[in-house]
Amino acid sequence: MKPLATYQTIYFIGVGGIGMSALARYFNAIGKQVLGYDKTETPLTRSLSNEGVSVHYNDDPSRLEAFSPQSTLVVITPAIPRDNQELKLAYEKYDCLKRAEVLGLISQDKTTIAVAGTHGKTTTSAMIAHLFASASKSVTAFLGGISTNFNSNLVLTDSDKVVVEADEFDRSFLRLSPNTAIVTSMDADHLDIYSNAETIQDAFMEFMALVPECGHLILREGLPQPENVIVHTYGLDANADLYASNIRIENGQYVFDLDGSVEEANIVMGMPGIHNVENALAACLACLHNGMTMNEIKEGLRTFAGVKRRFEYCIRKENLVYIDDYAHHPTELERCITSVRQLYPGKKVTGIFQPHLYSRTRDFADGFAESLGLLDELFLLDIYPARELPISGVDSAWLLDKVHLDQKELLSKEDAVNRIKMTEPEVLLTLGAGDIDKLVQPLTEALQ
């Protein structure tokens, strides 16, 4: 494979994906000709087009054929089905790299802070990027979500430091060369890729082994640790090297004290959620080990505005709160709903959930049922298939039957807005990783 610098054209198949689009923005910003295909138009693909990236929505191999194989790199994602005609042509005639391989090549000669974990990696990586920026320290960041502070999933500077989200799907994170690595969680997930929880844990241990002896490995307290490696731990447990104590809610914000290897009182979180207190601890350790002061970190946490679709407030009024969240795993649902309960005690909590993937719904059905049972009222959408075909017997009606709630029903996206208006919710949550985000603006407008 030739060095990345030798390619004049970068062609993305699946350019609208959150990780793919960050790379598209990167290559566009450094002067490459960037174009690509995606199945549907979204606000993200429209943003790419406005920035000068040529995006099309029909599977048309002739668009790729217009470019020389000698000077064109095709970047691919596992989300694209194998029968895609552009993908077939790319494999036949062009140099092809997976998104993770490209990210690995870009970051390999830089000081890399890599954030991994089945939950929390997007918020934590965005938080780290913001902490550097708020302290006027330059850093480049490739994020798995749209940072509210940057209004982008790419932060591009000439810094030799780079923050990357280390994705465990398809073992992508093993392509990276982290100097600082964070692991926020190792819950079983992606069992269509990993056969069981032990296999995914093994992959995370491989990722940890990538950290050099002079680097920093940061783990949430309680996770398995590699032997003969210095590990820095964080969490809500006093056994951690850095832990949060005296956690309280003041004026709708989480406030806590730091104890352990660092002592600091009255840390104010700009983003709510008990799980984000943990994410802040991870970010704190990563930034301390990369040259930041505690005063800089404290100020940055106060002004961190979060990530789109991560505990994002759409409406925040006395009589109505509407929060949109990407939660698509039982653990994520439990953390989100529990945080809402802490913030709004005594309020009725209504959730609209769209399951993501038939296989994930099947594999974690009982966990989903338990987490969704924390709601007062549940509206369940059809399963979003993403890259999968249906699995016999696995559907939303089957999942709904497992949820122990009196107020629960199936709901179509077409009927969602009118149905929710009828319920007169007090606290409304939209939850899921599929296309449930298309409901956010209509719901917000209807409920305002």
C-alpha positions as CSV (number, residue, x, y, z in Angstrom):
1,M,0.0,0.0,0.0
2,K,1.4,3.4,-1.0
3,P,1.7,6.2,1.6
4,L,-1.5,8.2,2.1
5,A,0.2,11.4,0.8
6,T,0.6,9.9,-2.7
7,Y,-3.2,9.6,-3.3
8,Q,-4.8,12.6,-5.0
9,T,-8.4,11.4,-4.7
10,I,-10.1,9.8,-1.6
11,Y,-13.3,8.0,-2.4
12,F,-15.6,6.9,0.5
13,I,-18.1,4.2,0.2
14,G,-20.4,4.9,3.2
15,V,-19.3,8.6,3.5
16,G,-22.2,9.5,5.8
17,G,-21.1,7.3,8.7
18,I,-20.0,9.3,11.7
19,G,-16.4,7.9,11.6
20,M,-16.2,8.0,7.8
21,S,-17.4,11.6,7.6
22,A,-14.7,12.7,10.1
23,L,-12.0,11.3,7.8
24,A,-13.7,12.8,4.7
25,R,-13.5,16.2,6.4
26,Y,-9.9,15.6,7.3
27,F,-8.8,14.8,3.7
28,N,-10.9,17.6,2.3
29,A,-9.3,20.1,4.7
30,I,-5.7,19.0,3.7
31,G,-6.5,19.5,0.0
32,K,-7.4,16.1,-1.4
33,Q,-10.3,15.6,-3.8
34,V,-12.9,13.9,-1.7
35,L,-16.1,12.3,-2.8
36,G,-18.3,9.3,-1.9
37,Y,-21.5,7.3,-1.8
38,D,-24.1,6.8,0.9
39,K,-27.5,5.3,0.8
40,T,-29.5,8.2,2.1
41,E,-29.2,12.0,2.5
42,T,-28.8,13.2,6.1
43,P,-27.9,16.4,7.8
44,L,-24.4,15.1,8.0
45,T,-24.1,14.3,4.3
46,R,-25.6,17.8,3.5
47,S,-22.9,19.3,5.8
48,L,-20.2,17.4,3.9
49,S,-21.6,18.7,0.6
50,N,-21.6,22.3,1.9
51,E,-17.9,21.8,2.8
52,G,-17.0,20.8,-0.7
53,V,-17.3,17.0,-0.5
54,S,-19.1,15.5,-3.5
55,V,-21.8,13.1,-2.2
56,H,-24.1,10.9,-4.2
57,Y,-26.9,8.5,-3.2
58,N,-27.2,6.0,-6.0
59,D,-25.0,2.9,-6.2
60,D,-23.2,3.9,-9.5
61,P,-19.8,2.3,-10.3
62,S,-19.3,4.7,-13.1
63,R,-18.7,7.4,-10.6
64,L,-15.7,5.5,-9.2
65,E,-14.5,4.5,-12.7
66,A,-13.9,8.1,-13.5
67,F,-10.9,8.2,-11.3
68,S,-7.5,6.6,-11.9
69,P,-6.7,3.5,-9.7
70,Q,-3.1,4.7,-9.5
71,S,-4.0,7.9,-7.7
72,T,-7.3,7.0,-5.9
73,L,-7.7,5.4,-2.4
74,V,-11.1,3.9,-1.6
75,V,-12.1,4.0,2.1
76,I,-14.7,1.4,3.1
77,T,-16.8,0.5,6.1
78,P,-18.3,-2.8,7.2
79,A,-21.8,-1.1,7.2
80,I,-21.9,-1.3,3.4
81,P,-23.4,-4.6,2.1
82,R,-21.2,-6.9,0.1
83,D,-23.5,-6.7,-3.0
84,N,-22.9,-3.0,-3.4
85,Q,-21.7,-2.5,-6.9
86,E,-19.3,0.4,-6.1
87,L,-17.7,-1.8,-3.4
88,K,-17.3,-4.7,-5.8
89,L,-15.5,-2.5,-8.3
90,A,-13.3,-1.0,-5.6
91,Y,-12.1,-4.4,-4.5
92,E,-11.4,-5.4,-8.1
93,K,-9.4,-2.3,-9.3
94,Y,-8.5,0.1,-6.5
95,D,-6.4,0.3,-3.3
96,C,-8.9,-0.2,-0.5
97,L,-8.5,0.5,3.2
98,K,-11.0,0.2,6.1
99,R,-11.8,3.4,8.0
100,A,-9.8,2.1,11.0
101,E,-6.7,1.4,8.9
102,V,-6.8,4.9,7.6
103,L,-7.1,6.4,11.1
104,G,-4.3,4.2,12.2
105,L,-2.0,5.5,9.4
106,I,-2.9,9.1,10.1
107,S,-2.2,8.8,13.8
108,Q,0.8,6.4,13.8
109,D,3.5,9.1,14.0
110,K,1.6,11.3,16.4
111,T,1.2,11.2,20.2
112,T,-2.2,9.4,20.3
113,I,-4.8,9.4,23.0
114,A,-7.1,6.6,22.2
115,V,-10.5,6.1,24.0
116,A,-12.0,2.7,23.9
117,G,-15.0,1.0,25.6
118,T,-18.4,-0.4,24.8
119,H,-20.0,2.7,26.4
120,G,-18.7,6.3,26.9
121,K,-16.0,6.5,24.4
122,T,-17.6,9.2,22.2
123,T,-18.3,11.6,25.1
124,T,-14.9,11.0,26.8
125,S,-13.0,11.6,23.6
126,A,-15.0,14.8,22.8
127,M,-14.4,15.9,26.4
128,I,-10.7,15.4,26.1
129,A,-10.6,17.4,22.8
130,H,-12.6,20.2,24.5
131,L,-10.3,20.3,27.6
132,F,-7.3,20.8,25.3
133,A,-9.0,23.5,23.3
134,S,-10.4,25.3,26.3
135,A,-6.8,25.5,27.7
136,S,-5.6,26.9,24.3
137,K,-3.6,23.7,23.7
138,S,-3.8,22.4,20.2
139,V,-5.0,18.9,19.4
140,T,-6.5,17.0,16.5
141,A,-9.4,14.8,17.2
142,F,-11.5,12.3,15.3
143,L,-14.8,11.8,17.1
144,G,-17.6,9.4,16.9
145,G,-20.2,12.0,17.4
146,I,-20.9,15.7,16.7
147,S,-19.3,17.7,19.5
148,T,-21.5,20.6,20.6
149,N,-18.5,22.8,21.4
150,F,-16.9,22.3,18.0
151,N,-20.1,21.6,16.0
152,S,-18.2,18.9,14.2
153,N,-16.8,15.3,14.6
154,L,-13.3,16.6,13.5
155,V,-11.0,19.0,15.3
156,L,-8.1,19.7,13.0
157,T,-4.9,21.5,14.0
158,D,-1.2,21.1,13.3
159,S,-0.6,19.5,16.7
160,D,1.4,16.4,17.1
161,K,-1.2,15.2,19.5
162,V,-4.3,13.4,18.3
163,V,-7.4,12.1,20.1
164,V,-9.2,9.2,18.5
165,E,-12.2,7.1,19.3
166,A,-11.0,3.5,19.4
167,D,-13.9,1.4,18.1
168,E,-14.0,-2.2,19.2
169,F,-16.4,-3.2,16.3
170,D,-14.6,-5.5,13.9
171,R,-11.5,-5.2,16.1
172,S,-10.9,-1.8,14.5
173,F,-9.0,-0.4,17.6
174,L,-6.2,-2.9,17.1
175,R,-5.1,-0.7,14.1
176,L,-4.1,2.1,16.4
177,S,-0.8,3.0,18.2
178,P,-1.9,4.6,21.4
179,N,0.5,6.4,23.7
180,T,-2.4,6.9,26.2
181,A,-5.3,4.5,26.2
182,I,-8.5,4.7,28.1
183,V,-10.9,1.8,28.5
184,T,-14.3,2.9,29.9
185,S,-16.1,-0.5,29.8
186,M,-15.9,-4.0,28.4
187,D,-19.6,-5.1,28.4
188,A,-20.5,-7.8,26.0
189,D,-21.7,-6.3,22.6
190,H,-21.3,-6.9,18.9
191,L,-21.9,-10.6,19.4
192,D,-22.4,-10.9,15.7
193,I,-18.6,-10.2,15.5
194,Y,-17.5,-11.6,18.9
195,S,-18.8,-15.0,19.8
196,N,-19.1,-14.2,23.6
197,A,-18.2,-11.9,26.4
198,E,-14.8,-13.6,26.9
199,T,-13.8,-13.0,23.2
200,I,-14.5,-9.3,23.4
201,Q,-12.6,-9.0,26.6
202,D,-9.6,-10.7,24.9
203,A,-9.8,-8.1,22.2
204,F,-9.7,-5.3,24.8
205,M,-6.7,-6.9,26.4
206,E,-5.0,-6.9,23.0
207,F,-5.8,-3.2,22.7
208,M,-4.3,-2.5,26.1
209,A,-1.1,-4.3,25.1
210,L,-0.6,-1.7,22.3
211,V,0.4,0.9,24.9
212,P,4.2,1.2,25.1
213,E,6.0,1.0,28.4
214,C,6.4,4.7,28.6
215,G,2.7,5.3,27.9
216,H,-0.3,5.5,30.1
217,L,-3.1,2.9,30.5
218,I,-6.3,4.3,32.1
219,L,-9.1,1.9,33.2
220,R,-12.3,2.2,35.0
221,E,-12.0,0.6,38.4
222,G,-13.1,-3.0,38.4
223,L,-12.2,-3.9,34.8
224,P,-9.7,-6.7,34.2
225,Q,-6.2,-5.5,34.1
226,P,-3.2,-6.8,32.2
227,E,-0.3,-8.1,34.2
228,N,3.1,-6.3,34.7
229,V,1.7,-3.0,33.4
230,I,1.2,0.2,35.3
231,V,-2.5,1.0,35.3
232,H,-4.2,4.2,36.4
233,T,-7.8,3.6,37.6
234,Y,-10.8,5.8,38.0
235,G,-14.4,5.5,39.1
236,L,-17.0,6.1,41.7
237,D,-15.3,3.5,44.0
238,A,-12.8,4.7,46.6
239,N,-10.5,1.8,45.6
240,A,-9.7,3.7,42.3
241,D,-6.6,5.9,42.0
242,L,-8.9,8.8,41.1
243,Y,-12.5,8.8,42.3
244,A,-15.4,11.1,42.6
245,S,-16.9,11.7,46.1
246,N,-19.7,13.9,47.5
247,I,-21.6,13.8,44.2
248,R,-24.6,16.0,44.2
249,I,-26.9,18.0,41.9
250,E,-26.9,21.8,42.2
251,N,-29.0,23.9,39.9
252,G,-29.5,20.9,37.5
253,Q,-25.8,20.2,37.2
254,Y,-23.7,17.4,38.6
255,V,-21.0,18.6,41.1
256,F,-18.4,16.4,42.8
257,D,-15.1,16.3,44.5
258,L,-11.9,14.5,43.3
259,D,-10.1,12.2,45.7
260,G,-7.2,9.9,45.4
261,S,-4.1,10.8,43.3
262,V,-5.6,14.3,42.9
263,E,-7.7,16.3,45.4
264,E,-10.0,19.0,44.2
265,A,-13.4,20.2,45.4
266,N,-16.4,21.4,43.5
267,I,-15.9,20.1,40.0
268,V,-18.9,21.3,38.0
269,M,-20.0,19.2,35.0
270,G,-21.3,21.1,32.0
271,M,-23.0,17.8,30.9
272,P,-25.4,16.0,33.1
273,G,-25.5,12.3,34.0
274,I,-23.8,10.1,36.6
275,H,-22.1,8.2,33.9
276,N,-20.6,11.4,32.6
277,V,-19.0,11.9,36.0
278,E,-17.1,8.7,35.3
279,N,-16.2,9.9,31.8
280,A,-14.9,13.1,33.3
281,L,-12.6,11.2,35.6
282,A,-11.1,9.3,32.6
283,A,-10.6,12.6,30.7
284,C,-9.0,14.2,33.7
285,L,-6.4,11.4,34.0
286,A,-5.6,11.5,30.3
287,C,-5.2,15.2,30.3
288,L,-3.1,15.3,33.5
289,H,-0.7,12.7,31.9
290,N,-0.5,14.8,28.8
291,G,0.6,18.1,30.3
292,M,-2.5,19.9,31.5
293,T,-3.0,21.4,34.9
294,M,-6.0,20.7,37.2
295,N,-7.1,24.3,37.0
296,E,-7.3,24.0,33.2
297,I,-9.2,20.8,33.4
298,K,-11.7,22.1,36.0
299,E,-12.5,25.1,33.8
300,G,-12.9,22.9,30.7
301,L,-15.3,20.5,32.4
302,R,-17.5,23.4,33.4
303,T,-17.8,24.6,29.8
304,F,-18.1,21.2,28.1
305,A,-21.4,21.2,26.3
306,G,-21.5,17.5,25.3
307,V,-22.1,15.6,22.1
308,K,-25.2,15.5,19.9
309,R,-27.5,12.7,20.8
310,R,-25.7,12.0,24.1
311,F,-28.0,13.2,26.9
312,E,-28.9,16.1,24.6
313,Y,-31.5,18.5,25.9
314,C,-34.1,19.4,23.2
315,I,-36.6,21.0,25.5
316,R,-35.8,22.2,29.1
317,K,-38.8,23.8,30.7
318,E,-40.4,23.7,34.1
319,N,-43.3,21.6,32.9
320,L,-41.5,19.6,30.2
321,V,-38.1,18.2,29.6
322,Y,-37.2,16.3,26.4
323,I,-33.8,14.5,26.2
324,D,-32.4,12.7,23.2
325,D,-29.8,9.9,23.8
326,Y,-28.0,7.4,21.6
327,A,-28.3,4.6,24.2
328,H,-28.7,1.3,22.4
329,H,-27.4,-1.2,24.9
330,P,-29.0,-2.2,28.2
331,T,-26.2,-0.7,30.3
332,E,-26.5,2.6,28.4
333,L,-30.3,2.7,28.9
334,E,-30.0,2.0,32.6
335,R,-27.4,4.8,33.0
336,C,-29.5,7.3,31.1
337,I,-32.8,6.6,32.8
338,T,-31.2,6.4,36.2
339,S,-29.5,9.8,35.7
340,V,-32.9,11.3,34.6
341,R,-34.5,9.9,37.7
342,Q,-31.8,11.7,39.8
343,L,-32.3,15.0,38.0
344,Y,-36.1,14.9,38.0
345,P,-37.3,13.0,41.0
346,G,-41.1,12.5,41.1
347,K,-41.6,13.3,37.5
348,K,-43.2,10.8,35.1
349,V,-40.5,9.5,32.7
350,T,-41.7,8.5,29.2
351,G,-39.4,6.7,26.8
352,I,-39.5,6.0,23.0
353,F,-36.9,3.3,22.2
354,Q,-35.8,2.0,18.9
355,P,-33.9,-1.3,19.2
356,H,-30.8,-1.4,17.0
357,L,-30.0,-4.7,15.2
358,Y,-31.9,-8.0,15.4
359,S,-28.9,-9.8,16.8
360,R,-28.4,-7.3,19.6
361,T,-32.1,-7.4,20.5
362,R,-32.0,-11.2,20.6
363,D,-28.7,-11.4,22.6
364,F,-29.7,-8.9,25.3
365,A,-33.5,-9.1,25.3
366,D,-33.7,-9.7,29.1
367,G,-31.3,-6.9,29.8
368,F,-33.3,-4.5,27.6
369,A,-36.5,-5.5,29.3
370,E,-35.0,-4.8,32.7
371,S,-33.6,-1.4,31.7
372,L,-36.7,-0.3,29.9
373,G,-38.7,-1.3,33.0
374,L,-37.1,1.6,34.8
375,L,-39.4,3.9,32.8
376,D,-42.9,4.9,33.8
377,E,-44.2,4.7,30.2
378,L,-42.6,3.0,27.1
379,F,-43.3,3.4,23.4
380,L,-41.3,0.8,21.4
381,L,-40.5,1.3,17.7
382,D,-39.7,-1.4,15.2
383,I,-36.1,-2.8,15.3
384,Y,-33.7,-0.8,13.1
385,P,-32.0,-3.5,11.0
386,A,-28.8,-1.6,10.0
387,R,-26.7,-4.2,8.2
388,E,-28.8,-7.2,9.2
389,L,-31.6,-9.3,7.8
390,P,-34.6,-10.1,10.1
391,I,-34.2,-13.0,12.5
392,S,-37.2,-15.2,12.9
393,G,-39.1,-14.6,16.1
394,V,-37.1,-11.5,17.0
395,D,-39.2,-8.4,16.8
396,S,-40.4,-5.5,18.9
397,A,-43.6,-7.2,20.0
398,W,-41.6,-10.1,21.4
399,L,-39.3,-7.6,23.3
400,L,-42.3,-5.6,24.6
401,D,-43.8,-8.7,26.1
402,K,-40.7,-9.1,28.3
403,V,-41.0,-5.6,29.7
404,H,-42.7,-5.4,33.1
405,L,-44.6,-2.2,32.7
406,D,-48.3,-1.4,32.8
407,Q,-48.0,1.5,30.4
408,K,-46.3,0.2,27.3
409,E,-47.2,-0.1,23.6
410,L,-45.8,-0.5,20.1
411,L,-45.5,2.6,18.1
412,S,-44.8,3.4,14.5
413,K,-42.5,6.4,13.6
414,E,-45.3,7.8,11.5
415,D,-47.7,8.0,14.4
416,A,-45.1,8.9,17.0
417,V,-45.5,12.7,17.1
418,N,-49.3,12.7,17.4
419,R,-49.3,9.9,20.0
420,I,-46.7,11.5,22.2
421,K,-48.6,14.9,22.1
422,M,-51.6,13.0,23.5
423,T,-49.6,11.6,26.5
424,E,-48.6,15.1,27.7
425,P,-45.2,13.9,28.9
426,E,-43.4,15.4,31.8
427,V,-39.9,14.0,31.0
428,L,-39.6,12.5,27.5
429,L,-36.6,10.4,26.3
430,T,-35.9,9.3,22.7
431,L,-33.4,6.4,22.9
432,G,-31.6,4.4,20.2
433,A,-28.9,4.3,17.6
434,G,-30.9,3.8,14.4
435,D,-32.9,6.5,12.6
436,I,-34.9,7.6,15.6
437,D,-33.0,10.9,15.4
438,K,-35.4,11.8,12.5
439,L,-38.1,12.2,15.1
440,V,-36.2,14.7,17.2
441,Q,-37.0,17.8,15.3
442,P,-40.7,17.0,14.7
443,L,-41.2,16.1,18.3
444,T,-39.4,19.2,19.5
445,E,-41.5,21.5,17.3
446,A,-44.8,19.7,18.2
447,L,-44.1,19.9,22.0
448,Q,-42.7,23.4,22.3
